[in-house]
Amino acid sequence: GQSILITEGDQWARQRRLVQPAFHPRRFEEYGRTIVSIVRQLIDSWASSVDRDGFVEIDADRVMTSLTLRIICKT
């Protein structure tokens, strides 16, 4: 009901001011390093699951959901 995506006027302006620092360009370099680190951890975790042909079977939906949530929480 009161999301920054759907509010207007003064309430929207107040919410925007609160979240704006998270979207400053200087923050994105740090976000990028964090994302790369998390993805590398995921890839490293697959090393023990590689089959003889060099493949890893994954549940892509579960893995990508988990990856996305980890990135969101960390950044």
Biopython code that builds the backbone (N, CA, C, O; Angstrom):
import numpy as np
from Bio.PDB.StructureBuilder import StructureBuilder

atoms = [
    (1, "GLY", "N", (0.731, -1.200, 0.000)),
    (1, "GLY", "CA", (0.000, 0.000, 0.000)),
    (1, "GLY", "C", (0.784, 1.286, 0.000)),
    (1, "GLY", "O", (0.354, 2.253, -0.629)),
    (2, "GLN", "N", (1.929, 1.346, 0.685)),
    (2, "GLN", "CA", (2.651, 2.615, 0.822)),
    (2, "GLN", "C", (4.044, 2.552, 0.193)),
    (2, "GLN", "O", (4.947, 3.273, 0.618)),
    (3, "SER", "N", (4.222, 1.702, -0.811)),
    (3, "SER", "CA", (5.508, 1.524, -1.464)),
    (3, "SER", "C", (5.936, 2.787, -2.207)),
    (3, "SER", "O", (5.104, 3.548, -2.701)),
    (4, "ILE", "N", (7.235, 2.991, -2.276)),
    (4, "ILE", "CA", (7.781, 4.122, -3.038)),
    (4, "ILE", "C", (7.392, 4.017, -4.512)),
    (4, "ILE", "O", (7.362, 5.020, -5.224)),
    (5, "LEU", "N", (7.096, 2.811, -4.961)),
    (5, "LEU", "CA", (6.727, 2.610, -6.361)),
    (5, "LEU", "C", (5.341, 3.138, -6.690)),
    (5, "LEU", "O", (5.047, 3.426, -7.850)),
    (6, "ILE", "N", (4.485, 3.269, -5.682)),
    (6, "ILE", "CA", (3.105, 3.683, -5.982)),
    (6, "ILE", "C", (2.646, 4.930, -5.238)),
    (6, "ILE", "O", (1.564, 5.448, -5.513)),
    (7, "THR", "N", (3.449, 5.417, -4.302)),
    (7, "THR", "CA", (3.034, 6.628, -3.592)),
    (7, "THR", "C", (3.333, 7.863, -4.430)),
    (7, "THR", "O", (4.052, 7.793, -5.426)),
    (8, "GLU", "N", (2.783, 8.973, -4.022)),
    (8, "GLU", "CA", (2.972, 10.233, -4.742)),
    (8, "GLU", "C", (3.185, 11.363, -3.746)),
    (8, "GLU", "O", (3.009, 11.194, -2.539)),
    (9, "GLY", "N", (3.561, 12.498, -4.271)),
    (9, "GLY", "CA", (3.625, 13.724, -3.476)),
    (9, "GLY", "C", (4.668, 13.695, -2.378)),
    (9, "GLY", "O", (5.765, 13.166, -2.554)),
    (10, "ASP", "N", (4.305, 14.275, -1.235)),
    (10, "ASP", "CA", (5.230, 14.411, -0.116)),
    (10, "ASP", "C", (5.712, 13.064, 0.408)),
    (10, "ASP", "O", (6.884, 12.909, 0.750)),
    (11, "GLN", "N", (4.814, 12.099, 0.472)),
    (11, "GLN", "CA", (5.204, 10.777, 0.967)),
    (11, "GLN", "C", (6.250, 10.141, 0.040)),
    (11, "GLN", "O", (7.224, 9.555, 0.511)),
    (12, "TRP", "N", (6.049, 10.257, -1.249)),
    (12, "TRP", "CA", (7.010, 9.724, -2.209)),
    (12, "TRP", "C", (8.361, 10.426, -2.045)),
    (12, "TRP", "O", (9.405, 9.774, -2.030)),
    (13, "ALA", "N", (8.337, 11.747, -1.922)),
    (13, "ALA", "CA", (9.575, 12.517, -1.789)),
    (13, "ALA", "C", (10.336, 12.099, -0.528)),
    (13, "ALA", "O", (11.560, 11.967, -0.561)),
    (14, "ARG", "N", (9.630, 11.893, 0.571)),
    (14, "ARG", "CA", (10.260, 11.471, 1.819)),
    (14, "ARG", "C", (10.894, 10.089, 1.657)),
    (14, "ARG", "O", (12.032, 9.873, 2.073)),
    (15, "GLN", "N", (10.163, 9.166, 1.060)),
    (15, "GLN", "CA", (10.693, 7.819, 0.858)),
    (15, "GLN", "C", (11.906, 7.844, -0.079)),
    (15, "GLN", "O", (12.886, 7.132, 0.145)),
    (16, "ARG", "N", (11.833, 8.654, -1.110)),
    (16, "ARG", "CA", (12.943, 8.741, -2.067)),
    (16, "ARG", "C", (14.200, 9.254, -1.379)),
    (16, "ARG", "O", (15.292, 8.738, -1.616)),
    (17, "ARG", "N", (14.056, 10.257, -0.537)),
    (17, "ARG", "CA", (15.215, 10.787, 0.194)),
    (17, "ARG", "C", (15.835, 9.716, 1.094)),
    (17, "ARG", "O", (17.052, 9.679, 1.273)),
    (18, "LEU", "N", (14.999, 8.852, 1.653)),
    (18, "LEU", "CA", (15.498, 7.802, 2.544)),
    (18, "LEU", "C", (16.305, 6.742, 1.790)),
    (18, "LEU", "O", (17.310, 6.255, 2.308)),
    (19, "VAL", "N", (15.885, 6.383, 0.592)),
    (19, "VAL", "CA", (16.569, 5.310, -0.140)),
    (19, "VAL", "C", (17.651, 5.819, -1.091)),
    (19, "VAL", "O", (18.486, 5.034, -1.540)),
    (20, "GLN", "N", (17.653, 7.081, -1.398)),
    (20, "GLN", "CA", (18.570, 7.633, -2.392)),
    (20, "GLN", "C", (20.044, 7.321, -2.121)),
    (20, "GLN", "O", (20.758, 7.015, -3.075)),
    (21, "PRO", "N", (20.546, 7.379, -0.885)),
    (21, "PRO", "CA", (21.972, 7.088, -0.669)),
    (21, "PRO", "C", (22.389, 5.690, -1.147)),
    (21, "PRO", "O", (23.536, 5.501, -1.552)),
    (22, "ALA", "N", (21.504, 4.740, -1.108)),
    (22, "ALA", "CA", (21.839, 3.382, -1.552)),
    (22, "ALA", "C", (22.091, 3.309, -3.048)),
    (22, "ALA", "O", (22.697, 2.350, -3.524)),
    (23, "PHE", "N", (21.639, 4.305, -3.795)),
    (23, "PHE", "CA", (21.776, 4.300, -5.250)),
    (23, "PHE", "C", (22.797, 5.316, -5.753)),
    (23, "PHE", "O", (22.816, 5.648, -6.938)),
    (24, "HIS", "N", (23.639, 5.804, -4.858)),
    (24, "HIS", "CA", (24.690, 6.725, -5.259)),
    (24, "HIS", "C", (25.705, 5.962, -6.109)),
    (24, "HIS", "O", (26.036, 4.825, -5.775)),
    (25, "PRO", "N", (26.207, 6.544, -7.189)),
    (25, "PRO", "CA", (27.146, 5.839, -8.076)),
    (25, "PRO", "C", (28.352, 5.230, -7.372)),
    (25, "PRO", "O", (28.827, 4.173, -7.785)),
    (26, "ARG", "N", (28.857, 5.866, -6.326)),
    (26, "ARG", "CA", (30.024, 5.314, -5.608)),
    (26, "ARG", "C", (29.691, 3.980, -4.950)),
    (26, "ARG", "O", (30.581, 3.154, -4.747)),
    (27, "ARG", "N", (28.441, 3.762, -4.618)),
    (27, "ARG", "CA", (28.041, 2.508, -3.966)),
    (27, "ARG", "C", (28.069, 1.328, -4.926)),
    (27, "ARG", "O", (28.253, 0.190, -4.493)),
    (28, "PHE", "N", (27.892, 1.575, -6.213)),
    (28, "PHE", "CA", (27.771, 0.483, -7.174)),
    (28, "PHE", "C", (29.059, -0.311, -7.346)),
    (28, "PHE", "O", (29.003, -1.506, -7.639)),
    (29, "GLU", "N", (30.214, 0.316, -7.173)),
    (29, "GLU", "CA", (31.465, -0.430, -7.250)),
    (29, "GLU", "C", (31.516, -1.481, -6.140)),
    (29, "GLU", "O", (31.898, -2.626, -6.380)),
    (30, "GLU", "N", (31.135, -1.092, -4.945)),
    (30, "GLU", "CA", (31.090, -2.026, -3.819)),
    (30, "GLU", "C", (30.052, -3.126, -4.077)),
    (30, "GLU", "O", (30.309, -4.299, -3.804)),
    (31, "TYR", "N", (28.896, -2.750, -4.596)),
    (31, "TYR", "CA", (27.872, -3.747, -4.907)),
    (31, "TYR", "C", (28.415, -4.760, -5.908)),
    (31, "TYR", "O", (28.187, -5.961, -5.767)),
    (32, "GLY", "N", (29.127, -4.278, -6.912)),
    (32, "GLY", "CA", (29.690, -5.170, -7.927)),
    (32, "GLY", "C", (30.660, -6.172, -7.323)),
    (32, "GLY", "O", (30.607, -7.359, -7.644)),
    (33, "ARG", "N", (31.550, -5.703, -6.446)),
    (33, "ARG", "CA", (32.498, -6.609, -5.782)),
    (33, "ARG", "C", (31.760, -7.649, -4.952)),
    (33, "ARG", "O", (32.139, -8.820, -4.936)),
    (34, "THR", "N", (30.714, -7.228, -4.268)),
    (34, "THR", "CA", (29.931, -8.145, -3.445)),
    (34, "THR", "C", (29.254, -9.200, -4.307)),
    (34, "THR", "O", (29.274, -10.384, -3.973)),
    (35, "ILE", "N", (28.664, -8.779, -5.400)),
    (35, "ILE", "CA", (27.976, -9.708, -6.295)),
    (35, "ILE", "C", (28.958, -10.727, -6.860)),
    (35, "ILE", "O", (28.669, -11.924, -6.880)),
    (36, "VAL", "N", (30.112, -10.261, -7.316)),
    (36, "VAL", "CA", (31.125, -11.172, -7.863)),
    (36, "VAL", "C", (31.555, -12.179, -6.802)),
    (36, "VAL", "O", (31.688, -13.366, -7.101)),
    (37, "SER", "N", (31.771, -11.736, -5.592)),
    (37, "SER", "CA", (32.178, -12.626, -4.509)),
    (37, "SER", "C", (31.127, -13.707, -4.243)),
    (37, "SER", "O", (31.463, -14.881, -4.087)),
    (38, "ILE", "N", (29.873, -13.309, -4.193)),
    (38, "ILE", "CA", (28.798, -14.269, -3.929)),
    (38, "ILE", "C", (28.671, -15.284, -5.066)),
    (38, "ILE", "O", (28.479, -16.475, -4.818)),
    (39, "VAL", "N", (28.779, -14.818, -6.302)),
    (39, "VAL", "CA", (28.692, -15.727, -7.451)),
    (39, "VAL", "C", (29.881, -16.689, -7.450)),
    (39, "VAL", "O", (29.711, -17.874, -7.737)),
    (40, "ARG", "N", (31.072, -16.199, -7.134)),
    (40, "ARG", "CA", (32.244, -17.083, -7.068)),
    (40, "ARG", "C", (32.066, -18.160, -6.001)),
    (40, "ARG", "O", (32.442, -19.313, -6.214)),
    (41, "GLN", "N", (31.497, -17.793, -4.859)),
    (41, "GLN", "CA", (31.232, -18.777, -3.811)),
    (41, "GLN", "C", (30.287, -19.860, -4.315)),
    (41, "GLN", "O", (30.485, -21.046, -4.050)),
    (42, "LEU", "N", (29.264, -19.441, -5.041)),
    (42, "LEU", "CA", (28.308, -20.398, -5.591)),
    (42, "LEU", "C", (28.998, -21.344, -6.575)),
    (42, "LEU", "O", (28.819, -22.560, -6.504)),
    (43, "ILE", "N", (29.774, -20.788, -7.478)),
    (43, "ILE", "CA", (30.483, -21.604, -8.465)),
    (43, "ILE", "C", (31.446, -22.574, -7.768)),
    (43, "ILE", "O", (31.526, -23.747, -8.134)),
    (44, "ASP", "N", (32.165, -22.084, -6.776)),
    (44, "ASP", "CA", (33.088, -22.943, -6.031)),
    (44, "ASP", "C", (32.336, -24.087, -5.341)),
    (44, "ASP", "O", (32.860, -25.196, -5.235)),
    (45, "SER", "N", (31.121, -23.823, -4.877)),
    (45, "SER", "CA", (30.345, -24.862, -4.195)),
    (45, "SER", "C", (29.938, -25.983, -5.146)),
    (45, "SER", "O", (29.623, -27.089, -4.705)),
    (46, "TRP", "N", (29.942, -25.707, -6.440)),
    (46, "TRP", "CA", (29.581, -26.731, -7.425)),
    (46, "TRP", "C", (30.750, -27.657, -7.753)),
    (46, "TRP", "O", (30.541, -28.708, -8.358)),
    (47, "ALA", "N", (31.960, -27.298, -7.372)),
    (47, "ALA", "CA", (33.150, -28.055, -7.767)),
    (47, "ALA", "C", (33.043, -29.532, -7.413)),
    (47, "ALA", "O", (33.466, -30.382, -8.196)),
    (48, "SER", "N", (32.496, -29.849, -6.267)),
    (48, "SER", "CA", (32.398, -31.252, -5.844)),
    (48, "SER", "C", (31.289, -32.003, -6.570)),
    (48, "SER", "O", (31.186, -33.223, -6.443)),
    (49, "SER", "N", (30.462, -31.296, -7.325)),
    (49, "SER", "CA", (29.330, -31.914, -8.014)),
    (49, "SER", "C", (29.568, -32.116, -9.509)),
    (49, "SER", "O", (28.683, -32.604, -10.211)),
    (50, "VAL", "N", (30.733, -31.752, -9.997)),
    (50, "VAL", "CA", (31.023, -31.860, -11.425)),
    (50, "VAL", "C", (31.129, -33.339, -11.809)),
    (50, "VAL", "O", (31.841, -34.105, -11.160)),
    (51, "ASP", "N", (30.415, -33.732, -12.866)),
    (51, "ASP", "CA", (30.482, -35.121, -13.313)),
    (51, "ASP", "C", (31.670, -35.333, -14.251)),
    (51, "ASP", "O", (32.432, -34.400, -14.508)),
    (52, "ARG", "N", (31.828, -36.535, -14.755)),
    (52, "ARG", "CA", (32.984, -36.872, -15.602)),
    (52, "ARG", "C", (33.060, -36.022, -16.858)),
    (52, "ARG", "O", (34.146, -35.801, -17.393)),
    (53, "ASP", "N", (31.914, -35.542, -17.333)),
    (53, "ASP", "CA", (31.880, -34.730, -18.547)),
    (53, "ASP", "C", (32.034, -33.238, -18.280)),
    (53, "ASP", "O", (31.999, -32.431, -19.209)),
    (54, "GLY", "N", (32.204, -32.873, -17.013)),
    (54, "GLY", "CA", (32.392, -31.472, -16.669)),
    (54, "GLY", "C", (31.098, -30.707, -16.433)),
    (54, "GLY", "O", (31.092, -29.476, -16.441)),
    (55, "PHE", "N", (29.999, -31.432, -16.223)),
    (55, "PHE", "CA", (28.705, -30.798, -16.017)),
    (55, "PHE", "C", (28.275, -30.876, -14.561)),
    (55, "PHE", "O", (28.698, -31.763, -13.819)),
    (56, "VAL", "N", (27.433, -29.938, -14.166)),
    (56, "VAL", "CA", (26.823, -29.930, -12.843)),
    (56, "VAL", "C", (25.328, -29.812, -13.048)),
    (56, "VAL", "O", (24.860, -28.920, -13.754)),
    (57, "GLU", "N", (24.576, -30.711, -12.431)),
    (57, "GLU", "CA", (23.122, -30.632, -12.523)),
    (57, "GLU", "C", (22.612, -29.782, -11.367)),
    (57, "GLU", "O", (22.920, -30.041, -10.204)),
    (58, "ILE", "N", (21.823, -28.758, -11.708)),
    (58, "ILE", "CA", (21.289, -27.870, -10.678)),
    (58, "ILE", "C", (19.799, -27.649, -10.913)),
    (58, "ILE", "O", (19.289, -27.836, -12.018)),
    (59, "ASP", "N", (19.124, -27.251, -9.856)),
    (59, "ASP", "CA", (17.739, -26.785, -9.952)),
    (59, "ASP", "C", (17.852, -25.270, -10.144)),
    (59, "ASP", "O", (17.960, -24.518, -9.176)),
    (60, "ALA", "N", (17.825, -24.839, -11.403)),
    (60, "ALA", "CA", (18.099, -23.442, -11.735)),
    (60, "ALA", "C", (17.179, -22.474, -10.998)),
    (60, "ALA", "O", (17.629, -21.423, -10.541)),
    (61, "ASP", "N", (15.908, -22.812, -10.879)),
    (61, "ASP", "CA", (14.972, -21.920, -10.191)),
    (61, "ASP", "C", (15.379, -21.734, -8.732)),
    (61, "ASP", "O", (15.432, -20.607, -8.238)),
    (62, "ARG", "N", (15.664, -22.827, -8.052)),
    (62, "ARG", "CA", (16.051, -22.754, -6.636)),
    (62, "ARG", "C", (17.379, -22.023, -6.479)),
    (62, "ARG", "O", (17.524, -21.168, -5.604)),
    (63, "VAL", "N", (18.350, -22.361, -7.328)),
    (63, "VAL", "CA", (19.680, -21.755, -7.227)),
    (63, "VAL", "C", (19.631, -20.250, -7.504)),
    (63, "VAL", "O", (20.232, -19.466, -6.769)),
    (64, "MET", "N", (18.925, -19.848, -8.550)),
    (64, "MET", "CA", (18.871, -18.426, -8.898)),
    (64, "MET", "C", (18.068, -17.621, -7.870)),
    (64, "MET", "O", (18.402, -16.472, -7.581)),
    (65, "THR", "N", (17.018, -18.223, -7.324)),
    (65, "THR", "CA", (16.256, -17.550, -6.268)),
    (65, "THR", "C", (17.134, -17.336, -5.046)),
    (65, "THR", "O", (17.159, -16.249, -4.470)),
    (66, "SER", "N", (17.854, -18.378, -4.655)),
    (66, "SER", "CA", (18.748, -18.283, -3.506)),
    (66, "SER", "C", (19.854, -17.267, -3.754)),
    (66, "SER", "O", (20.173, -16.462, -2.879)),
    (67, "LEU", "N", (20.437, -17.305, -4.946)),
    (67, "LEU", "CA", (21.495, -16.357, -5.303)),
    (67, "LEU", "C", (20.980, -14.923, -5.244)),
    (67, "LEU", "O", (21.628, -14.046, -4.672)),
    (68, "THR", "N", (19.832, -14.693, -5.828)),
    (68, "THR", "CA", (19.244, -13.356, -5.827)),
    (68, "THR", "C", (18.992, -12.847, -4.414)),
    (68, "THR", "O", (19.301, -11.699, -4.097)),
    (69, "LEU", "N", (18.430, -13.704, -3.565)),
    (69, "LEU", "CA", (18.158, -13.297, -2.188)),
    (69, "LEU", "C", (19.448, -13.014, -1.424)),
    (69, "LEU", "O", (19.505, -12.063, -0.644)),
    (70, "ARG", "N", (20.490, -13.830, -1.636)),
    (70, "ARG", "CA", (21.777, -13.574, -0.981)),
    (70, "ARG", "C", (22.336, -12.224, -1.405)),
    (70, "ARG", "O", (22.828, -11.462, -0.573)),
    (71, "ILE", "N", (22.262, -11.929, -2.689)),
    (71, "ILE", "CA", (22.777, -10.640, -3.193)),
    (71, "ILE", "C", (21.983, -9.476, -2.628)),
    (71, "ILE", "O", (22.560, -8.477, -2.197)),
    (72, "ILE", "N", (20.673, -9.599, -2.627)),
    (72, "ILE", "CA", (19.824, -8.531, -2.080)),
    (72, "ILE", "C", (20.136, -8.290, -0.619)),
    (72, "ILE", "O", (20.291, -7.145, -0.195)),
    (73, "CYS", "N", (20.228, -9.357, 0.153)),
    (73, "CYS", "CA", (20.490, -9.207, 1.593)),
    (73, "CYS", "C", (21.872, -8.611, 1.866)),
    (73, "CYS", "O", (22.032, -7.800, 2.778)),
    (74, "LYS", "N", (22.853, -9.008, 1.089)),
    (74, "LYS", "CA", (24.211, -8.535, 1.318)),
    (74, "LYS", "C", (24.413, -7.091, 0.843)),
    (74, "LYS", "O", (25.174, -6.337, 1.448)),
    (75, "THR", "N", (23.732, -6.714, -0.235)),
    (75, "THR", "CA", (23.924, -5.362, -0.744)),
    (75, "THR", "C", (22.896, -4.419, -0.174)),
    (75, "THR", "O", (22.905, -3.230, -0.494)),
]
sb = StructureBuilder()
sb.init_structure("model")
sb.init_model(0)
sb.init_chain("A")
sb.init_seg("    ")
for serial, (resi, resn, name, xyz) in enumerate(atoms, 1):
    if name == "N":
        sb.init_residue(resn, " ", resi, " ")
    sb.init_atom(name, np.array(xyz, "f"), 0.0, 1.0, " ", f" {name:<3s}", serial, name[0])
structure = sb.get_structure()
